[in-house]
Amino acid sequence: MKKYILLTVIMLATVFHSCVDDLNVVSEDDDVLSSDVLFSTPEGYRQAAAGVYGNLTLTGVIGPNDSSLEGVDAGTSQFTRCLLYMQELTTDELVWSYENDGGTAELQRNIWTAANPVILGMFSRTMVSVSYANEFLRQSTPEKLSSRKITDAATLAEIELYRNEVRVLRAYAYYNMMDLFGKAPMYTENDPVNFRGPQYDRKQLFDFIESELKAVLPNLKPARTNVYGRLDQSMARMILAKIYLNAQVYIQANRFNDCITMCNEIIASGYTLKPKYLENFMADNNTSEELIFGIQSDGEVSQNWGATTVLTNGQIGAWENNAADFGVGGWTGALRIRKEFAQKFDGAKFVQDDRNTIGTGVAGDPTKQRTIDIADIGVKTQGYILSKFSNKTSAGVNGSSSTYADTDFPLFRLADVYLMYAEATLRGGNGTPAQALEYVNDLRERANSGSTVGNITSIDLTLDFLIDERARELHWEAHRRQDLIRFGKYTGGTYNWAWKGNAAKGISIPAYRSVFPIPEGSLGANKNLTQNTGY
């Protein structure tokens, strides 16, 4: 079995029990395994650490429709699906046909409110990651271990490594809160159960994330030496690189030199580009030498409505009926791309580009040719489609299920590091312009099977080029909203896309929509929280 978390999915039903109103994890339910029982053995600690990871994939333990969050639907609280919707559906990269699905219409039309169920799902699921991490840290102190007669040196070292990894997962959770909401309630393992955390603003969150990651980084496993599914030093460096790249948005500070430092350290860690671009998005992408961290998925063992299941099934065309090409049953036209994204592949340089998987209709049938414009989101044959994600392996073998993907979600990969290095250099960081150009051309040569036909020159390497190149390389990987904000193209009317602001051709949206509202239920549960301006 390739998956780390799948060995212990039961952990989400034991000590790690939570609800919307109280994000502390220790349950008073007599049917829930007690902390003393779970953490009585070294194996229990291993299982508990896997449970912290598992919250990124699973919504519950009964099945894909089960949610461990009281009052929050499984379909609107699976972590990668919520991340995809909030970072991609709100941008120029895709539309979701079924606007009756809770929260989706408001997100893709940029008219969301604090009552949006997807926003609640993301807020709750992410804060539960914090709660799970805190409970593990509470239960793994030297005093707790000693009291439970866990004294073997090798076991203590293993648990200490788990502790450091869990702190990274908690920092990653707060990174998402900082990026999406601009604030969060702060909880650590030192707070008592039922404590209502104080509100931290972006500067406080930034400082916490940075200090946590720097503190644990030396004690994590070196890159590519940990069990697949568990994080290493490069995951910590990737989060740091991201906060440094976006520091002008988050804390109005120039941290581009620090971003380049992190990128250099990741690049020197032994990752290489996968020779075939699309193999990063297949059912055996856990073997990719480019993947820095993937959020695991298994169509048989960990069935959930996560991002890769949504993307693989959703990309199947209503006319094209091409589900069998990707090893799934297909949802007949659930996802399409918006005009402005499709146009980023215009021109002769992108005819043979492997990243250009755009479908414009049924070949040879003039009655089934798609329009680039989407006049009506509910009409599934309007707008182009993509063929990026697959539930087949690189050898062409179907995944274990035709409904749920085996494909891991590529949260961070080397290609992004190359593009971050180039951008930070252009923005005044201390990178080398020639190296930045080389990294960009490495990606374009990979996309063209080693040919230099798509290569650019130093004159071409501008910030305007890079925001489009990031879309071409990283589309549907939950980066786009953050990128557009950093480039000043998300709010306002500088750059409009189809259905932005609930207008077919796109209109300006107000600046306050650069962060999402705090969900109504979360405000009611913690009176320390205040609503974001505009909501």
C-alpha positions in Angstrom: 0.0 0.0 0.0 1.5 3.3 -1.1 -0.3 5.6 1.4 0.8 6.6 4.9 -2.4 8.0 6.2 -4.5 5.1 5.0 -3.1 2.7 7.5 -4.9 4.5 10.3 -8.0 6.2 9.0 -9.8 5.1 12.1 -8.0 7.8 14.1 -10.5 10.4 12.9 -13.1 8.7 15.0 -11.2 8.3 18.2 -9.6 11.1 20.2 -9.7 13.4 17.2 -13.4 14.3 17.5 -14.6 17.8 16.9 -17.6 20.0 16.1 -18.2 23.4 14.6 -19.0 25.1 17.9 -16.0 23.8 19.8 -12.8 23.1 17.9 -11.1 21.5 20.8 -10.6 17.8 20.1 -11.1 15.9 23.4 -14.6 14.5 23.3 -16.8 13.8 26.4 -18.5 11.0 24.5 -18.0 7.7 26.3 -18.0 5.9 23.0 -14.9 7.8 21.8 -11.6 6.3 22.7 -9.9 8.1 25.5 -6.5 9.8 25.2 -5.0 7.5 27.8 -6.0 4.5 25.8 -4.9 5.8 22.4 -1.6 7.1 23.6 -0.7 4.2 25.8 1.6 2.6 23.3 4.1 3.7 20.7 1.8 2.4 18.0 -0.9 4.7 19.3 1.4 7.7 18.7 2.1 6.5 15.2 -1.6 6.2 14.5 -2.4 9.6 16.1 0.2 11.3 13.9 -1.3 9.7 10.9 -4.7 11.0 12.0 -3.4 14.6 11.9 -2.2 14.0 8.3 -5.5 12.3 7.5 -7.6 15.4 8.1 -6.2 16.8 4.8 -7.8 13.9 3.0 -10.7 12.4 4.9 -13.9 13.9 6.2 -14.9 11.0 8.4 -14.4 7.3 8.8 -17.7 5.8 7.7 -17.4 6.9 4.0 -17.2 9.8 1.6 -20.5 11.2 2.8 -19.6 11.2 6.5 -18.3 14.3 8.2 -16.5 14.4 11.6 -17.6 18.1 11.8 -21.0 18.4 13.4 -23.3 20.4 11.2 -20.9 20.7 8.3 -21.5 18.6 5.2 -18.7 16.2 4.0 -19.0 17.5 0.4 -18.4 21.1 1.5 -15.6 20.4 4.1 -13.1 18.1 2.4 -9.9 20.1 2.6 -8.5 19.9 -1.0 -12.0 20.4 -2.5 -12.6 23.5 -0.4 -9.0 24.7 -1.3 -9.7 24.2 -5.0 -13.0 26.0 -4.9 -11.7 29.0 -3.0 -8.4 29.4 -4.9 -9.6 28.4 -8.4 -13.3 28.6 -8.7 -13.2 32.3 -7.7 -10.8 33.0 -10.6 -10.4 32.9 -14.4 -9.5 29.2 -14.5 -12.7 27.2 -14.3 -16.5 27.1 -13.8 -18.7 24.5 -12.1 -21.9 23.7 -14.0 -24.0 22.6 -11.1 -24.8 25.9 -9.4 -27.4 24.4 -7.2 -24.5 22.8 -5.2 -24.1 24.6 -2.0 -21.9 27.7 -2.2 -20.5 27.2 -5.7 -22.5 29.8 -7.6 -21.6 32.5 -5.1 -17.9 31.6 -5.3 -17.5 31.5 -9.1 -19.5 34.7 -9.5 -17.5 36.5 -6.7 -20.7 37.3 -4.7 -20.1 35.1 -1.6 -21.3 36.0 1.8 -20.4 34.9 5.4 -23.2 32.3 5.1 -21.4 30.4 2.3 -21.1 26.7 3.2 -17.8 26.1 1.4 -16.2 29.0 3.3 -17.5 27.5 6.5 -16.2 24.1 5.5 -12.7 25.4 4.8 -12.6 27.5 8.0 -13.7 24.6 10.1 -11.6 21.9 8.5 -8.5 24.0 8.7 -9.0 24.9 12.3 -9.7 21.2 13.1 -6.2 20.6 11.7 -4.9 23.0 14.3 -6.9 21.2 17.0 -5.7 17.7 16.0 -2.1 19.0 16.0 -2.5 20.6 19.4 -3.9 17.5 21.0 -1.0 15.4 19.6 1.5 17.9 21.1 -0.3 17.9 24.4 -0.1 14.1 24.6 3.5 13.7 23.5 5.4 15.8 26.0 8.3 14.3 27.9 6.2 14.2 31.0 3.3 12.4 29.3 5.7 9.9 27.7 7.4 9.2 31.0 4.1 8.7 32.8 3.1 6.1 30.2 6.4 4.2 30.6 7.5 5.0 27.1 11.2 5.4 27.6 12.9 3.5 24.7 15.4 5.9 23.0 14.4 5.0 19.5 10.7 5.4 20.2 11.2 8.7 21.9 13.2 9.9 18.8 10.4 8.8 16.5 7.7 10.5 18.5 9.8 13.7 18.6 10.0 13.6 14.8 6.2 13.2 14.7 6.0 16.3 17.0 8.0 18.4 14.6 6.0 17.2 11.6 2.8 18.0 13.4 4.0 21.5 14.1 4.6 22.0 10.3 1.1 20.8 9.6 -0.3 23.3 12.2 1.8 26.0 10.5 0.4 25.0 7.1 -3.1 25.3 8.5 -2.4 28.8 9.8 -0.8 29.7 6.5 -4.1 28.9 4.8 -6.0 30.9 7.4 -3.7 33.9 6.9 -4.0 33.7 3.1 -7.7 33.1 2.8 -9.2 34.9 5.8 -6.5 37.4 6.8 -7.0 36.4 10.5 -7.6 33.4 12.7 -8.2 32.4 16.3 -4.9 31.3 17.8 -4.7 28.0 19.7 -1.6 26.1 20.8 -1.0 23.0 22.8 -0.5 25.2 25.9 -4.1 26.4 25.9 -6.7 24.6 28.0 -9.6 22.6 26.4 -12.7 24.8 25.7 -10.4 27.9 25.5 -11.6 30.6 23.1 -8.5 31.7 21.2 -7.6 35.3 20.7 -7.8 36.7 17.2 -4.4 37.0 15.4 -4.1 39.3 12.4 -1.9 38.6 9.4 1.3 40.0 11.0 0.9 37.9 14.1 0.1 34.8 12.0 3.0 35.5 9.7 5.4 35.7 12.7 4.0 32.6 14.2 4.3 30.5 11.0 7.8 31.8 10.3 9.1 31.1 13.8 7.5 27.7 14.1 8.9 26.5 10.7 12.4 27.9 11.5 12.4 26.2 14.9 11.5 22.7 13.6 13.3 22.8 10.2 16.6 21.4 11.4 14.9 18.6 13.2 12.9 17.4 10.2 14.0 14.6 7.8 16.0 15.8 4.8 14.2 16.2 1.6 13.0 12.9 0.0 14.1 10.7 2.9 10.8 10.4 4.7 8.1 7.9 4.2 5.9 8.9 1.3 2.9 10.9 2.6 4.9 12.4 5.4 6.6 15.8 5.2 10.2 16.7 5.3 12.4 19.8 5.3 11.3 20.8 1.8 7.7 21.1 2.9 8.7 23.5 5.6 10.9 25.5 3.2 8.0 25.6 0.6 5.6 27.2 3.1 8.3 29.7 4.1 9.0 30.5 0.4 5.3 31.1 -0.1 4.9 33.4 2.8 8.0 35.3 1.7 6.8 35.6 -1.9 3.5 37.0 -0.7 4.9 39.1 2.2 4.0 42.4 0.5 0.4 41.3 0.5 0.4 39.8 4.0 2.6 42.2 6.0 3.7 44.9 3.5 7.3 43.8 3.6 9.9 42.9 1.0 11.1 39.3 1.6 12.1 38.3 -1.9 15.7 37.6 -0.9 14.4 35.1 1.7 12.1 33.6 -0.9 15.0 33.0 -3.2 17.0 31.5 -0.3 14.3 29.0 0.3 13.9 28.2 -3.4 17.6 27.6 -3.7 17.6 25.2 -0.8 14.7 23.2 -2.2 16.2 23.1 -5.7 19.5 21.8 -4.2 17.6 19.0 -2.4 17.5 16.5 -5.3 14.1 17.1 -6.9 14.0 17.0 -10.7 11.3 17.8 -13.2 9.1 14.8 -14.2 10.1 14.3 -17.9 6.4 14.1 -18.9 4.3 16.9 -17.5 1.0 15.1 -17.3 2.5 12.2 -15.3 2.4 14.6 -12.3 -1.4 14.3 -12.4 -1.9 10.6 -12.8 -2.9 7.8 -10.4 0.8 6.9 -9.7 2.0 10.5 -9.2 3.2 9.5 -5.8 6.3 8.3 -7.6 7.0 11.7 -9.2 10.5 13.0 -8.6 9.0 16.5 -8.9 6.5 16.2 -6.1 7.5 18.0 -2.9 4.3 17.2 -1.0 1.1 15.5 -2.2 -2.1 15.1 -0.3 -3.0 11.5 -0.6 -6.0 9.9 -2.3 -7.0 6.3 -2.8 -10.2 5.4 -4.5 -10.7 2.2 -2.6 -9.4 2.8 0.9 -9.9 6.6 1.4 -13.0 7.4 -0.6 -13.7 11.1 -0.4 -15.0 14.0 -2.6 -11.6 15.6 -2.8 -10.0 17.8 -5.4 -8.6 15.1 -7.7 -11.9 13.2 -7.7 -13.6 16.5 -8.6 -11.1 17.4 -11.2 -10.8 14.0 -12.9 -14.5 13.3 -13.1 -15.4 17.0 -13.6 -13.3 17.5 -16.7 -15.2 14.9 -18.8 -17.1 16.6 -21.6 -20.8 16.3 -22.1 -20.3 16.0 -25.8 -17.0 14.2 -25.8 -18.0 11.4 -23.5 -14.3 10.8 -22.8 -14.5 9.4 -19.3 -12.9 6.1 -20.3 -9.7 7.9 -21.3 -9.1 8.9 -17.7 -10.3 5.8 -15.8 -13.4 7.3 -14.3 -17.2 7.3 -14.8 -17.4 11.0 -15.4 -19.8 13.7 -14.3 -20.7 14.8 -17.9 -19.6 18.4 -18.1 -19.2 19.5 -14.5 -16.1 21.7 -15.2 -15.1 24.0 -18.0 -12.6 26.7 -18.4 -13.2 30.4 -18.9 -12.3 32.3 -22.0 -9.4 34.3 -20.5 -7.6 31.2 -19.4 -8.1 29.4 -22.7 -6.5 32.4 -24.5 -3.3 32.0 -22.5 -2.5 29.1 -24.9 -3.1 31.1 -28.0 -0.3 31.1 -30.6 2.0 28.7 -32.4 4.3 28.2 -29.4 1.6 26.3 -27.6 0.3 24.0 -30.3 2.5 21.1 -29.1 2.7 22.3 -25.5 1.8 19.3 -23.2 0.2 21.7 -20.8 -2.3 22.6 -23.4 -4.9 20.0 -22.9 -7.8 22.2 -24.0 -10.6 20.5 -25.8 -12.7 22.6 -28.2 -15.3 20.0 -29.4 -15.7 16.6 -31.0 -13.2 16.2 -33.8 -14.8 15.7 -37.2 -18.3 16.7 -36.0 -19.1 20.3 -37.0 -22.3 20.1 -34.9 -20.4 19.6 -31.7 -17.9 22.4 -31.7 -17.6 24.4 -28.4 -17.7 28.2 -28.1 -14.9 29.8 -26.1 -17.5 32.0 -24.4 -19.9 30.8 -21.7 -23.1 32.7 -22.0 -24.9 30.4 -19.7 -23.0 28.6 -17.0 -25.6 25.9 -16.9 -25.1 24.9 -20.5 -22.4 22.3 -20.4 -21.5 22.4 -24.0 -20.5 26.1 -23.8 -16.8 26.8 -23.0 -13.8 24.6 -23.6 -12.8 21.7 -21.4 -9.4 20.3 -20.1 -7.8 16.9 -19.8 -5.2 17.5 -17.2 -6.0 15.0 -14.4 -6.3 11.3 -14.8 -7.2 8.2 -12.7 -5.0 6.1 -14.9 -1.4 5.3 -14.1 1.5 6.3 -16.4 1.3 2.7 -17.7 -2.3 3.2 -18.6 -3.8 1.1 -15.8 -7.1 2.3 -14.4 -7.3 3.4 -10.7 -8.9 1.2 -8.1 -12.3 3.0 -8.5 -14.1 4.6 -11.4 -15.6 7.2 -9.1 -12.9 8.2 -6.5 -9.5 9.1 -7.8 -6.2 7.4 -6.8 -4.4 10.5 -7.9 -2.7 12.5 -5.1 -3.3 16.2 -5.1 0.1 17.9 -6.0 0.1 20.5 -3.3 3.7 21.6 -4.0 6.0 20.6 -6.8 9.4 21.8 -8.2 7.9 23.6 -11.2 6.4 26.1 -8.8 9.7 26.6 -7.1 11.3 27.5 -10.4 8.6 30.1 -11.1 8.8 31.5 -7.6 12.6 32.0 -8.0 12.0 33.8 -11.4 9.3 36.0 -9.9 11.2 36.9 -6.8 14.3 37.8 -8.9 12.2 40.0 -11.2 10.8 41.8 -8.2 14.2 42.8 -7.0 15.4 39.7 -5.1 19.0 38.6 -5.2 18.5 35.8 -7.7 20.4 35.6 -10.9 18.4 36.7 -14.0 20.1 34.2 -16.2 19.2 31.4 -13.8 15.6 32.6 -13.7 15.4 32.5 -17.5 16.9 29.0 -17.4 14.3 27.7 -15.0 11.5 29.1 -17.0 12.8 27.5 -20.2 13.4 24.2 -18.4 9.6 24.1 -17.9 8.8 25.1 -21.5 11.3 22.5 -22.9 9.7 19.9 -20.7 6.3 20.9 -22.0 7.6 20.5 -25.5 9.2 17.1 -25.2 12.7 18.6 -25.0 12.3 21.0 -28.0 13.3 24.6 -27.6 10.4 25.8 -29.8 8.6 27.4 -26.8 11.7 29.0 -25.2 11.8 32.6 -24.4 14.5 35.3 -24.2 15.4 37.6 -21.4 13.4 40.3 -23.0 10.3 38.1 -22.8 10.8 37.4 -19.1 8.5 40.0 -17.4 6.0 40.0 -14.6 3.2 40.0 -17.1 4.6 37.0 -18.8 5.1 35.2 -15.4 1.5 35.6 -14.2 0.4 33.9 -17.4 3.1 31.3 -17.3 2.1 30.4 -13.8 -1.5 29.8 -15.1 -0.1 27.6 -17.9 2.0 25.5 -15.6 0.0 25.4 -12.4 -3.7 25.7 -13.4 -6.1 23.8 -11.3 -3.5 23.3 -8.5 -5.0 25.8 -6.1 -2.6 28.7 -6.7 -4.5 31.1 -8.9 -6.4 33.4 -6.5 -3.2 34.0 -4.5 -1.2 34.7 -7.6 -3.8 37.2 -9.0 -3.9 39.0 -5.7 -0.1 39.3 -5.6 0.0 40.7 -9.1 -2.8 43.2 -8.4 -5.2 41.5 -10.9 -7.8 40.0 -8.6 -10.0 42.7 -7.2 -10.7 46.0 -9.1 -11.1 46.1 -12.8 -7.6 45.9 -14.1 -8.1 42.3 -15.2 -11.7 41.0 -15.7 -12.7 37.5 -16.7 -15.9 35.8 -17.6 -18.5 35.9 -14.8 -16.2 37.9 -12.5 -18.5 40.0 -10.3 -21.5 38.1 -11.6 -21.4 39.6 -15.1 -21.0 37.5 -18.2 -18.0 39.5 -19.5 -16.7 40.3 -16.1 -16.7 43.5 -14.0 -14.6 45.0 -11.2 -15.0 43.5 -7.7 -14.3 45.5 -4.5 -11.0 45.3 -2.8 -12.4 43.7 0.4 -13.0 40.4 -1.6 -9.2 39.8 -1.5 -10.0 37.9 1.7 -13.0 35.8 2.6 -15.5 36.5 5.4 -15.3 34.8 8.8 -18.2 32.3 8.7 -21.3 33.3 10.7 -21.1 30.2 12.9 -17.5 30.8 13.7 -18.2 34.4 14.8 -20.9 33.1 17.1 -18.7 30.4 18.6 -15.8 32.7 19.4 -16.6 36.3 20.4 -12.9 37.2 20.1 -13.3 37.1 16.3 -14.4 40.1 14.3 -15.8 40.1 10.7 -13.6 41.2 7.8 -14.4 44.6 6.4 -17.1 44.6 3.7 -19.0 41.6 5.0 
